[in-house]
Every structure is written in structure tokens, then in C-alpha cells.
Amino acid sequence: MPKIAKQLSDLAARKARPRDVAYTLASGNGLFLVVLPTGGKQWRVRFQTPEGKRGNRVIGIYPDMGVADAHKATEALRQQVRMGDRPEGLYDHQRAAAASKDAEQIAAQQAVEEARRLSGLIFVGTRSGELFSQYEKKEAYPTQNR
């Protein structure tokens, strides 16, 4: 008969210490706390699609997401799987946000290069993704003081 995992307590999650290799602490219903050698702890859910394909997703980072929140997120992910949707984990959301941010940065960089090409000026810099309107004139031959 298989072991049935009890829900992991917050105290046990807090006291989990890193080892040489990553290890897991089961919390029931396919939810695990993965303790990494670096000391990081992430909540991971194992699931199986209706077609029989197995997978796992990281749904959060401990202590940002507590035990109760992780169990709620697990139920939400399992509901997505039952409905036939592709389950999305924490890193899926971060990749999507990074991709949209990259597109904005590419557009801003293209605008800067276009302005530089048209005006013959050198762009000075950016501050937190926002463009400055400060430009300097190019010097063909910089003068040296001797």
C-alpha cells in the first residue's frame, strides 16, 4: 500500500536546510517543496493530463507562497489540467513577461538608432527603460590637449 503524504507544515518547510543535492519534501496531492543546494525553496506540482502525459510545474517560491497558498495554487493547476488547458507555472508567467518587455526594449532601441542615424548625434543613455532626450554632437576628430 502506498504511503499517503501529510500536508507539510510551515515549520517543517522553514526548517528545511540545503544539502549537496536538491531534495523534495512531499505535501500531498502531488505538491512538493524542492530544497535547492543554493538554499532556495520552490513549490513544484506533479500532474497527469487526461491524455496520460505527465509533467510538473513550479508554482511558487517559499516563503513568498506559504503552504496553504501552494495547496490552493495546486488545485487551480489541476483544474486547468482537467479542463484540457495547458497548465502554466511560475516560470511560464515570467518568460511571457520577459518576452513582452524584450519587445518594448527592442522597439525603444530601434527608435534610438533611427534618431541617431537621422540626426548625426550620439545617444547618451537610458534610465529604467525610459529614454532621455539628451544627445551630444559627434566629433570627427577629437582634439587632444598637449
Secondary structure as UniProt FT lines:
FT   HELIX           10..15
FT   STRAND          23..28
FT   TURN            29..30
FT   STRAND          31..35
FT   TURN            37..38
FT   STRAND          41..48
FT   TURN            50..51
FT   STRAND          54..62
FT   TURN            63..64
FT   HELIX           67..82
FT   TURN            83..84
FT   HELIX           90..119
FT   STRAND          121..123
FT   STRAND          126..127
FT   TURN            128..129
FT   STRAND          130..131
FT   STRAND          135..137
//
